[in-house]
Amino acid sequence: MSEVYRDLSSLHEYVRDNFNYTMQLSRPPHYIDKTPGGFDAYDVYAMLQYQYLAASFDGGGWLPTEGDYDKDVDKMVKVLKRALQQSKDSLNGQIIFHKDGYNMSLMTPVAHALPKHLELLVNEGYKVVTVTDLLKLSPFEDIDTKAEYLPRLVWLDQAGYIVGYKNNTFQPERPLTKGEMLMMSVTRQEASCYYKQAMDDEPMKRNIKKHPYYIAYLKYGMLDCISQSDDLASSEDVKEFNYEKLKKEIKIDNRNSILRRDYIQI
């Protein structure tokens, strides 16, 4: 685990120091997620404060050649064209993955297929943006861009707070749990520090892997309450937590449960 972290940290620092660019998004080596010692790629990325990039649509370019470069290029184009023919809106807000180097035959069909992909998308009315720009528009795939709470959600995400799920959804209509209430006040930077501590602390590592909200309960000194993490948070729970742990006094109507979209606006 420590070796993987050191290697990625060296790359991170090299890019930052030589190109004045701080990486915040990344995708690990293809399907190689496990690392020795119990952690995996998600945990290493948490240490680096990276958001893990998953492909919504495979643009191709990584498979072995069929023996003809032009056919390899054409194969990549046909895949995208077929998807757009089936549904013109199917790629709206989605991440298209491209192999940005050699394929498995040390060839680069993406060099000629990518301009054709962009042309297809533009012709269908798409505006192609980077993932960084996409996240500023809407960080979660299940949120309507017209939702009144979206600006607040974007702000929280850009500020580094952990407010969504690993599957890139926010699930606004879902009732808030006590564990989620605590976790939404933890930043990626804080989580990174706890993960780094756990590299040399086996019990802590096991607890982090065992319980998704362990870090939040540890931060607020509430490990004795962690068994209640899946219980729904009432308005009284919200007021008590905000007053005692966040030093913030809030007003909220008495309710047995609170929707996640309502909580982020408090």
C-alpha positions as CSV (number, residue, x, y, z in Angstrom):
1,M,0.0,0.0,0.0
2,S,2.7,2.5,1.0
3,E,4.7,1.7,-2.2
4,V,1.6,2.4,-4.4
5,Y,1.0,5.6,-2.5
6,R,4.6,6.7,-2.9
7,D,4.7,6.0,-6.6
8,L,1.5,7.9,-7.2
9,S,2.6,10.8,-5.0
10,S,5.8,11.0,-7.0
11,L,3.8,11.4,-10.2
12,H,1.4,13.9,-8.6
13,E,4.3,16.1,-7.3
14,Y,6.2,15.8,-10.7
15,V,3.2,17.0,-12.6
16,R,2.4,19.8,-10.1
17,D,6.0,21.1,-9.9
18,N,6.9,20.9,-13.6
19,F,3.6,21.7,-15.2
20,N,1.8,23.8,-12.5
21,Y,-1.1,21.4,-12.6
22,T,-2.6,19.7,-9.6
23,M,-4.3,16.4,-10.5
24,Q,-7.7,15.9,-8.9
25,L,-9.2,13.3,-11.1
26,S,-7.7,9.9,-12.1
27,R,-8.4,6.4,-13.3
28,P,-6.2,3.5,-12.0
29,P,-4.4,0.9,-14.1
30,H,-7.1,-1.0,-16.0
31,Y,-9.0,-3.2,-13.5
32,I,-6.0,-3.4,-11.2
33,D,-7.8,-2.3,-8.0
34,K,-6.4,-4.4,-5.2
35,T,-3.2,-3.5,-3.3
36,P,-1.4,-5.6,-0.7
37,G,-2.4,-5.0,2.9
38,G,-6.2,-4.7,2.6
39,F,-6.6,-1.4,0.9
40,D,-7.5,-0.9,-2.8
41,A,-7.3,1.8,-5.5
42,Y,-10.2,3.7,-4.0
43,D,-8.4,4.0,-0.7
44,V,-5.1,5.2,-2.4
45,Y,-7.1,7.8,-4.3
46,A,-8.7,8.9,-1.1
47,M,-5.2,9.6,0.3
48,L,-4.4,11.7,-2.8
49,Q,-7.8,13.4,-2.7
50,Y,-8.5,12.2,-6.2
51,Q,-12.0,11.6,-7.5
52,Y,-12.1,8.2,-9.1
53,L,-13.0,8.4,-12.8
54,A,-15.3,5.7,-14.2
55,A,-16.2,5.5,-17.8
56,S,-19.8,5.8,-18.7
57,F,-19.1,4.9,-22.3
58,D,-16.1,3.0,-23.7
59,G,-14.9,5.0,-26.7
60,G,-12.5,2.1,-27.5
61,G,-9.0,2.3,-28.8
62,W,-7.4,-0.1,-26.4
63,L,-8.3,-3.5,-27.9
64,P,-5.7,-5.4,-30.0
65,T,-5.7,-4.5,-33.7
66,E,-7.8,-6.5,-36.2
67,G,-4.8,-6.4,-38.5
68,D,-5.8,-3.2,-40.3
69,Y,-5.3,0.3,-38.8
70,D,-8.1,1.9,-40.8
71,K,-10.5,-0.9,-39.7
72,D,-9.5,-0.2,-36.1
73,V,-10.3,3.4,-36.5
74,D,-13.6,2.6,-38.2
75,K,-14.5,0.2,-35.4
76,M,-14.2,3.0,-32.8
77,V,-16.3,5.3,-34.9
78,K,-19.1,2.8,-35.5
79,V,-19.5,2.1,-31.7
80,L,-20.2,5.8,-31.0
81,K,-22.4,6.2,-34.1
82,R,-24.5,3.2,-33.1
83,A,-25.0,4.6,-29.6
84,L,-26.2,7.9,-30.9
85,Q,-28.5,6.2,-33.4
86,Q,-30.1,4.2,-30.6
87,S,-30.6,7.3,-28.5
88,K,-29.3,10.8,-29.3
89,D,-29.4,11.8,-25.6
90,S,-27.7,8.7,-24.3
91,L,-24.3,10.4,-23.8
92,N,-25.7,13.6,-22.2
93,G,-23.6,14.3,-19.0
94,Q,-21.7,11.1,-19.5
95,I,-17.9,10.4,-19.4
96,I,-16.5,8.9,-22.6
97,F,-13.4,6.9,-22.0
98,H,-10.6,6.9,-24.6
99,K,-7.3,5.1,-24.6
100,D,-5.0,8.1,-24.9
101,G,-2.0,6.1,-26.0
102,Y,-1.1,2.8,-27.5
103,N,-3.6,0.0,-27.7
104,M,-2.8,-3.6,-26.9
105,S,-0.9,-3.9,-30.2
106,L,1.1,-0.7,-29.7
107,M,-0.9,1.2,-32.2
108,T,-2.9,4.5,-31.8
109,P,-6.2,4.4,-33.6
110,V,-7.5,7.0,-31.2
111,A,-5.4,9.6,-33.0
112,H,-7.6,9.4,-36.0
113,A,-10.8,8.2,-34.4
114,L,-11.1,11.0,-31.8
115,P,-11.6,13.9,-34.3
116,K,-14.4,11.8,-35.9
117,H,-16.0,11.1,-32.5
118,L,-16.0,14.9,-31.7
119,E,-17.5,15.6,-35.1
120,L,-20.3,13.1,-34.5
121,L,-21.1,14.5,-31.1
122,V,-21.1,18.2,-32.3
123,N,-23.4,17.2,-35.2
124,E,-25.9,15.8,-32.7
125,G,-25.9,19.1,-30.7
126,Y,-23.5,18.1,-28.0
127,K,-21.0,20.4,-26.3
128,V,-18.0,18.4,-25.4
129,V,-16.4,19.5,-22.1
130,T,-13.8,18.2,-19.7
131,V,-14.8,16.2,-16.6
132,T,-13.6,19.1,-14.5
133,D,-16.1,21.5,-16.3
134,L,-18.8,18.8,-16.1
135,L,-18.4,18.6,-12.3
136,K,-18.9,22.3,-12.0
137,L,-22.2,22.0,-13.8
138,S,-23.5,19.0,-12.0
139,P,-21.3,16.7,-9.9
140,F,-23.8,13.8,-9.6
141,E,-25.6,12.0,-12.4
142,D,-29.0,11.8,-10.8
143,I,-29.5,15.6,-10.2
144,D,-31.6,17.7,-12.5
145,T,-29.6,20.8,-13.6
146,K,-32.7,22.9,-12.9
147,A,-32.9,21.8,-9.2
148,E,-33.0,24.7,-6.9
149,Y,-30.5,23.1,-4.5
150,L,-27.9,22.4,-7.3
151,P,-25.7,25.5,-6.6
152,R,-25.3,24.5,-3.0
153,L,-24.5,20.9,-3.9
154,V,-21.9,22.1,-6.5
155,W,-20.4,24.4,-3.9
156,L,-20.1,21.6,-1.3
157,D,-18.5,19.2,-3.8
158,Q,-16.1,21.8,-5.1
159,A,-15.1,22.7,-1.5
160,G,-14.2,19.0,-1.0
161,Y,-17.0,17.8,1.2
162,I,-18.0,14.1,0.9
163,V,-21.7,14.4,0.1
164,G,-22.4,11.8,-2.5
165,Y,-22.2,8.0,-3.0
166,K,-19.4,6.0,-4.7
167,N,-21.7,5.3,-7.6
168,N,-21.8,9.1,-8.4
169,T,-25.3,9.6,-7.2
170,F,-26.6,12.0,-4.6
171,Q,-30.1,10.5,-4.2
172,P,-31.8,13.8,-3.0
173,E,-35.1,12.2,-2.1
174,R,-33.6,9.6,0.2
175,P,-34.0,10.2,4.0
176,L,-30.8,11.3,5.7
177,T,-29.2,8.8,8.1
178,K,-27.1,9.8,11.1
179,G,-24.0,8.4,9.5
180,E,-24.5,10.5,6.4
181,M,-25.2,13.5,8.5
182,L,-21.7,13.2,10.0
183,M,-20.0,12.2,6.8
184,M,-21.3,15.3,4.9
185,S,-19.2,17.4,7.2
186,V,-16.0,15.6,6.4
187,T,-13.7,16.9,3.6
188,R,-11.6,14.8,1.2
189,Q,-8.5,16.4,2.8
190,E,-9.5,15.2,6.2
191,A,-10.3,11.8,4.9
192,S,-6.9,11.7,3.3
193,C,-5.2,12.3,6.7
194,Y,-7.1,9.4,8.3
195,Y,-6.3,7.0,5.5
196,K,-2.6,7.9,5.8
197,Q,-2.7,7.2,9.5
198,A,-4.3,3.9,8.8
199,M,-1.4,2.7,6.6
200,D,0.6,2.0,9.8
201,D,-2.4,1.2,12.0
202,E,-3.9,-2.2,11.3
203,P,-7.0,-1.8,13.7
204,M,-7.8,1.6,12.2
205,K,-7.4,0.2,8.6
206,R,-9.8,-2.7,9.4
207,N,-12.3,-0.3,10.9
208,I,-12.2,2.0,7.9
209,K,-12.8,-0.9,5.5
210,K,-15.5,-2.4,7.7
211,H,-17.5,0.8,8.3
212,P,-18.2,3.5,5.6
213,Y,-18.7,6.2,8.3
214,Y,-15.9,5.2,10.7
215,I,-13.8,8.3,9.7
216,A,-16.7,10.7,10.5
217,Y,-17.5,9.1,13.8
218,L,-13.7,9.2,14.7
219,K,-13.4,12.8,13.8
220,Y,-16.3,13.9,16.0
221,G,-15.4,11.6,18.9
222,M,-18.6,9.6,18.6
223,L,-17.4,6.0,18.0
224,D,-19.7,4.9,20.8
225,C,-22.7,5.9,18.6
226,I,-21.5,4.3,15.4
227,S,-24.0,1.4,15.7
228,Q,-26.7,4.0,15.1
229,S,-25.2,5.2,11.8
230,D,-28.0,3.7,9.6
231,D,-30.8,5.2,11.7
232,L,-32.7,8.0,10.2
233,A,-31.7,11.5,11.4
234,S,-34.6,13.5,12.9
235,S,-34.7,17.2,13.1
236,E,-33.6,17.0,16.8
237,D,-30.6,14.9,15.8
238,V,-29.7,17.5,13.2
239,K,-30.0,20.4,15.6
240,E,-28.0,18.6,18.3
241,F,-25.2,17.6,15.9
242,N,-24.9,21.1,14.4
243,Y,-24.9,22.8,17.7
244,E,-22.6,20.5,19.7
245,K,-20.1,19.5,16.9
246,L,-20.3,22.2,14.3
247,K,-21.0,25.1,16.7
248,K,-23.9,26.2,14.6
249,E,-27.4,26.9,15.8
250,I,-30.1,26.2,13.3
251,K,-33.8,26.4,13.1
252,I,-35.8,23.5,11.6
253,D,-39.3,22.2,11.9
254,N,-39.8,19.1,14.0
255,R,-39.6,16.0,11.8
256,N,-38.9,12.4,12.2
257,S,-36.7,12.4,9.1
258,I,-35.1,14.8,6.7
259,L,-34.4,14.4,3.0
260,R,-30.8,14.7,1.9
261,R,-31.6,17.6,-0.5
262,D,-33.1,19.5,2.4
263,Y,-30.2,18.9,4.7
264,I,-27.6,20.4,2.4
265,Q,-29.6,23.6,2.3
266,I,-29.8,24.0,6.1
